[in-house]
Amino acid sequence: MSIIWLRVRAVLRGRGGDEGMSTSEYAMGTIAACAFAAVLYKVVTSEVVSTALQSTIGKALDAPF
């Protein structure tokens, strides 16, 4: 049998060639998540965002009922 036929038969039976992520894919995902967390931390702790959050929270706490 040809390799293509074996691959088609495996896919039709519900078994793909990839069972999950490899170690390098986990490493790249971890690096991407850490980079995103670092950027998010810098944005949230910036002076502009901090002032806006304090203003919003202050307005919410001083709202009349």
N, C-alpha and C positions, 0 to 999 in steps of 0.2 A: 504494500500500500504506500501511497505517496504521503509525504509529511503533511501536505495540505488537507488530504482526506482525513487523516488522523486528527488534525486540529478541528476541522469542521464537525467531525463526529463527537469530539470531546465537548465542543461548545453546545451542540444540540442536546447532549446529555446533561447539560447544566454545569459542567466543570470547565471554568475558564483556566487559562494558563497562569494567571496571577492569583495567588492565594491571599495576599496581603502586602503590606508595605515592607520594604526591606530596611535594613538598618540605616542606610544612607538617606532614605526618604524620611525616616523618623528624625534623623539629625537635622535635615533641612527644615522640616516642620517645626522642630524645637527652636532653631535659630530664628526662623521667621516670627514665631510667637514671641520670643524674647525681644526682637527688634520692634515689633508692634507695641509691646508693653512699655518699652523705653520711650518710644515716641509719644504714646498716650500719657505716660507719667509727666513728660516734659510739658505737654499741652495743658494738662489739668493743673499743674503746679505753676504755670506762668502767671504773671501779675494780672493780665487782662482777664483770664478765665477765673482766677481767684476772686477778683473784684466783682465780676458778674455773678458768680455763685453766691457771694456774701450778700449782694444786693437782692437777688432773687429770694434767698432764704429770709432776709430781713423783711421784705415786702410780704412774704407768706405769713410770717409770725405776727406782723402788725395788722393783718387784715381784719376788718370789723365783721362781726357775726350778727 
